[in-house]
Amino acid sequence: MRTHVAGGFPAVGVHAPAACRATLATKARQTLAPPVTFDAWDLQFEGTPVPVVKIHDLPAHGKPCRVISSGKVYLRSYDGDYELSQVEEQAVANRSTPTFDQQPVRGTDTTDLRPDLLTAYLASCRASSTAISAPTPSPRPSPCDWMSVN
């Protein structure tokens, strides 16, 4: 007899987890535009394989994602999928990463930066970007050089 958390449900698993992941990959590539990507793996729960899927966010220039057959855009929220109105679609499509803070502040230079905060900031940037994650060859330029802070 399977046990489960009080108020929960018993795990029944999926008969063919690999086939389930393959079908999901096909659907993600062939039924959505632009195609979505994901990571998938099996989680053993109560001795039963349960597929787990993490859908990757689309880049801003790829939003919104549409169902090819209908051309519709949906929002997944809490308990369901909700079709977006044209106004909501435009809001999603026009949303982009702000760039107002990419220019140096006039009248400042590298001496205005706190070394401890700069080190933490650069570590965070390198951890989240493959473009700057590799170590910088010697002689090592100042981090402010590539950040255009002078």
Secondary structure, 3 states (H helix, E strand, C coil): CCCCCCCCCCCCCCCCHHHHHHHHHHHHHHCEECCCCEEEEEEEECCEEEEEEEECCCCHHHCCCEECCCCCCEEEECCEEEECCHHHHHHHHHCCCCCHHHCCCCCCCHHHCCHHHHHHHHHHHHHHCCCCCCCCCCCCCCHHHHCCCC
